[in-house]
């Protein structure tokens, strides 16, 4: 169990969460591991849980503090939320845009254009920092393709074509992602993106990062009154927080991917940080996962200059800023939605 800033992470195998007065209590086999006052946290993320008491879930719902349940691998299971924030008019406006193919395509085009631009920027930054150690020709070619497709995505006139463009670009980006790994190459080889379950150390890190980022985005969207399940790019299906996944696309490369590269290249993780299950799934060990979460929270505290607001904010606030800007656009307070474009 670990309280980091405003999120309580529960990583102990077999942990049970309950309520005692105004405190979250974490026990394993009826032995209390710790307790945290509810008023000091904004949410709970628990891995490989045994369960949570109805009293705790009800109290968290009343206080609008989400509980996110993940498998030990980091794969999303469920999320409890409280009352919706905002008002019915904002959500009605959101649903109208979702049902309008042209309006949805416009927002999706903005988001995917930013994603491809940000993917290119990650490669460009790596080449700038380590030019003599990288295949600059191949990386430069992929960078140019991503920049070109970013422009095409912005002007896309067809949703199917936009998805094809995004898929092609993601494949090209991940085809060179392994070249950005400069240390511990024997333990961190990467050939392609795989998940459910992740089958190598790099994909295990990427999957957990994306899961945590999705949770951040879902919470940010709900906080401004939007429905995190009604998206513009990702298709809707039961249990899928499509709008949160939309928002993740802008932040995937500059936040999650660079975080994973930093962990590996600075030797903050090693081959000993992982275990392989019988089904081939590769997972972080319990100790390594706790270290990962500590570093993730430190990453959230790093300051950047937001490209639209032109002011310094912490990385952890970026999903909240983007959710706020999207809500403003949907309400008609600003002329267009400005996606996050990393520089």
Secondary structure, DSSP 8 states (H G I E B T S, - for coil): -EEETTEEEE-STTEEEEEETTEEEEEETTEEEEEEEGGG-SEEEEES--EE-HHHHHHHHHTT-EEEEE-TT--EEEEE--S--S-HHHHHHHHHHHH-HHHHHHHHHHHHHHHHHHHHHHHHHHHHHSGGGS-HHHHHHHHHHHHHHHHHHHT---HHHHHHHHHHHHHHHHHHHGGG--S-TTT---SS---SS--SHHHHHHHHHHHHHHHHHHHHHHHTT--TT--SSS---TT--HHHHHHHHHHIIIIIIHHHHHHHHTTSS-GGGEEE-TTS-EEE-HHHHHHHHHHHHHHHH-EEE-TTT-SEEEGGGHHHHHHHHHHHHHHTSSSS-------
